[in-house]
Structure formats: C-alpha cells, structure tokens
C-alpha cells in the first residue's frame, strides 16, 4: 500500500485508541490492584485477583452459563435462521409473493429493534408464574401446577435462553435472506427438474450460498453471547440463587454492588482475552475455509 | 507539497482536539460560579418531586443571576455512576444519593462528599432532622453510618406497612384489625381458609424486595433498639443464631411453609406483587409509603393500611439524602439549596401530597387520609421505633440477602442455613 493512504486510517485509529485501547489498558492495570473506586487508594495486589478468580466458584458458574448463552444466541438462532430464511425465500416467497416474505422477515426482526428493557419487561410478564400468558395457557389446557419459569433455579436459565432465541432470531434471518437473494432462481428450478427435493436443494444450493454469512453471524453472535448482560440484569439479576449468573453481570456486580473494582476488572480482562481468542479462532477457521473454497 | 499537506492535517487535527478538550472541560464555559447544577432522581410527579419544584421557584427568585440546571436521572443510574460522576472534574453542585454504608458511606469514606457538619449547625438542620432520621446522614472515616461527620441531609421519611383489601378481610370473617403478631397470624389463617393469598410478595433478584421486607419486619418486630443499632451501625458483634435474628428467620420460614406469602415468588418483582394486590389476587401487600399515592388512585376496592401488629420496631428510615460533592464549585449555593428544601413552604407541599416530610406541619395537611398516614409516621419517629432497611450495613448485602430470600422462598434453604451464610457475609463485610 502507498504510504500516503495510511492517513485515512488516522480517524479510526484515534477513535480506537480513545474508546477501546486506552480503557482496555486501564482495565488491565486495575486488575493488578485492590481498589474500592472513586478517589480511594489503590493497593497493589499483583496476580492476587487472578489467583482468586481461579478459585471462585461463582466465576466458573458464570463461565459455564456462557456456554448456554452461546447455544441460545448462536447455535439455535443460526440453525433456525437458515431454515426459516430458506422457507421464506423458497416456499412462502414463491407461494404468497415477495411482500408476504418481507412482512414475515420484518416480524421476526422486530425484537431486534425493541429496546432491551422493554423486551425484558414483556418477557417477565409472559413468564409470570401466576398470571403470565404461558402459565395461563397451560392452566387452560389442564396443567394444574405450571412451572415457575424465572423463579426456579432449575428452569430460569432455560427461560432466559428462550427469550434470547426470540430476541436474536431476526438477525441471522435477515442476513441469510439477503444472501439467498444472490441465488439465481433458475438454479433451484434446474435442481427441481433434476429431481432434487427441498432438503437436497437446501443442502446443495442454500447452505453453500450462505456460508460466508454463517461465519459473520457465528462470529458476531458468539462475541455477543460471551458478553450478554442486559437481559440478565432485567429478567433475573443473576438469580434465582445465582443460577443465571454470566461473566459480564458478575463483573458489573463486583464493580458497582461490592465496590471491588480491581476484581471486577480482572473478570473483564479475562473475558476480553477469551473473546479475543474465540474471535481469532473463528476468523482463522473462516480464512482456511475460504482458501479451500 | 506532501509535507505541507501533512502539516496542515496535523494542525487541523490539533485544533479539533483542542476545541474538543475545551468543550469537555469547560462545562459552564465563562459562567463558572453562575451556573448551579442539581442532580436528583425523584420523579416530578411524586410528593418530593413536587416539593422540589416549589424549592426551585423559591431558589430562583432568591438568586435571579444564577442559571439553575435541575437535572433528572434515575436511582439506579446515579447509584452505579456516583463514584465516576463525583470523582470527575466537572461535578454537579448538589446531588441526591442513596443512604447506607454500601452507598453513602462508601462515597463519604472515599472523600467524594463534602462534610456538612458545620453547615448543619449553622443552618440548624439538626433541629429538623433528628434521631433515627439523622442516623444515615452521618458517616465515620470507614463509611459506617451513625457517627462522624454529616455528609447528607434527608427531606422526607419512609415506613413499611401492610396495605389491605377491606372486602377480603370481611369475607374471611376478620371483624377487627389485629393488634398482636398472634392475632395477625390468626387473621392470615382465616384468609387462607377463605381461599385467599394473605400477603402479596416477591423474591426476584432483580427488584423482588417484598420477601426481604417481610423477613426484616419480623426481625424488627422482635428486636430491641440496641440489637438493631448494633447490627445497623456495626457497633457490637451480632450473633445471628440467637435472639430476634433466629426467631425472625424461623417465623419467616413458617410463614412461607404455611402459604401466607403465596408461592412461586422467585421470579416476581415488587411491581408484579403490587399489581397482584391491585388486581384483587391477594389480601395484603407489604410495601412502604412509595405506593401510597398509587394505591389510593388505582385500587378499585376499599383499602386500609397498618404497620406489623405487635412489633417492637418497624421498618423505615429517612429518605434519600442531599449531598455536596467535594469538588463542587458552588458550595454556598448548594447549602442554600438544601436549606430551601427543608423550609416550611417546601416541606408543607411535600406533606400535602403524602410525602412524609421531616420538617413539615402535619396539622396543616387538609386531606384526612393523608394526615392520618403522616401522623402514624410521626408517632414512629417520635417513639424512635424505625429499624431502617436490612441492606445498609455491608456493601453487596442487598444482592446477598435477595439471593437467600429466593432460596428460602423456593424451599431450597432453611432458616438455619440462611443464618449461617448471613453471619459469614456480615462478619466478612464489616471487617473489610
């Protein structure tokens, strides 16, 4: 690249330094101290916070819950998103017209533009054990003792996952539908003439077409899953009994509730490293598969 | 040519950055000392919010050359950002903050708030804010409430009560209000027998405070002033395995087991508990004066209220506090603002709206229901029987207690297990 072009990177470079690099460096530095925040004195703690973190059952529980968040935000919505996109484009779009498909796409996307606080309150009412719509329905079909969706430590994580799937589904769907618009309809017609059924067409045409988009969705959604915060804050506050604790909420609790800023910074630092690592692995995977393609 | 272009770009960037820096740091620009910034989180429609609008009128008339910025934020937003807001260079002149060792105490111990003791004496605030209402205005060097300098000044008080549905009480055959704890339990048995859920409650970690209030109301009912003060102000070691702590927690577990509070509370917030009461699903609601105006407006049934019958102490405290940031630029104006909010004109506006003023004249409240409600508060303050809120003594206590309230409500933890955990968390937290 010509040296003169580097100037064009300056604005983003300055922005990145101010918004990402400097705060991250400050966070890493703070993780080596015990600090109550404000203008309280900093006490050097070396690797003490990291050592405490290794033995902190709550942190490991939150880390385990991150795997469930990945299932809810990456695995299920991506899989469902491809199937729904293919159904809307190949089947409903052809049968009822492009406008019907667009309308359905918009309804799936609606949760994405809803403020998360609003979505959280809607779901807390839907999942209300007494008068929530799910339990009202269950009672109407004869279930005498329907579950306590957000109050039972055995169920709450799955209830949160349900909301996250609802919240996330529109994102991959819209991206995959856009990708599928690249496919020449004659390709599907030719495959149909050759006797390929819907599933065969899905495997041979749809999936390979959306592969680059799958990488993008998996990468961005995995990062989102590892730092999911607002739905937990609004729906469960990490409860009941700690069962829905996730790392970002645990860091927040240490920062603001417990005034253990150094320890909160340690959690944030470790999670940042995990997110960088996961993103690097996914990008490497994408590059390798692009080279093979 | 290239070098010139680079130099121009660099010079341009420098100008932009300098302009940005000036914009960030200047705040009030050349009007420093003339712009007075108030940051608070009371909704304007509440009693206190309306009182402060009156205070704003009086203050502006008194200082016509001062530009007053009255900023609205939320309780959670300020609570979470207080340390950052108050340690910056462009701080407000006066702020509303949450009381207790976990919040106000931390801010005071971190040097972020100005000690107000001299001003308290000068303006005579200690004549208006007395006894238990002043307890959480003072913090020592460790951030423990109850002694040391004044760091905040409250305007109003709070107390916790049981709102009740008169028709449901009648249907259950309860002909007169209970006056002892035993009578109260007997009344709840009657409500249960009549197919009612006696108390609307909640135990979600996120905003499900009712169970915590029931537990601490029971502890308070059985406690002495000394026992509560030892716990609250970390004055003497507390043995949670005996006395009111054990008896209160045991009774709380019995209430859960007997179905006095309904079930499936772990996912409910206080808002849901309130709506359940208002929609006629429960006979009583435990909450403080914060819902008085709403219940008055929204309840479609005859209702009343009473504090826990037979209790030695009742949950309640002063309201949130006005404080002056250590780095505030207009401290004299800040003291005058606080003084204005404690003036009879402002306090009586708060009283008329049912806001439990600390320096108002209850006799001047024209509405009989509101006057009676304020008189009950005056009685509790006068008798020095308010036991505060249980999450004040230790940072992180609210979260801790909530988690255990959920576990007990879900029958995953016994009272004895809760008390073991409570002992450890309190001892560790107060030593830290």
Interface residues (C-beta under 8 A of the other chain):
Chain A: X4 X7 X10 X36 X37 X38 X39 X40 X124 X125 X127 X128 X129 X130 X131 X148 X149 X150 X151 X152 X153 X156 X233 X234 X235 X236 X237 X238 X239 X240 X241 X242 X253 X256 X257 X258 X259
Chain B: X2 X6 X9 X13 X79 X80 X83 X86 X87 X102 X106 X107 X109 X110 X111 X112 X203 X204 X205 X206 X207 X262 X263 X264 X265 X266 X267 X268 X269 X272 X276 X279 X281 X395 X396 X398 X399 X402 X403 X406 X407 X409 X410 X412
